[in-house]
Amino acid sequence: MQINNLNPCPKCHKPVLWQGNSSRPFCSERCRLEDLGAWSDESYRVAENPLEEEGSSWTDEGVT
């Protein structure tokens, strides 16, 4: 039994057949390149926790 899984393209949200798609998870090379461009011009960013002051997270409690 073969199941055809359709997932939405992360860029345009068009349903995409996963198997046999060389651009997966995107629907096309165009959406794939648009997404890459958004990362390269920093439209997308990975969230970062603010840096703690040096040593503020270190304690000597519990050390014998």
Secondary structure, DSSP 8 states (H G I E B T S, - for coil): -----EEE-TTT--EEE-TT-TTTTSSSHHHHHHHHHHHHTTSS---------TTTT---TT--
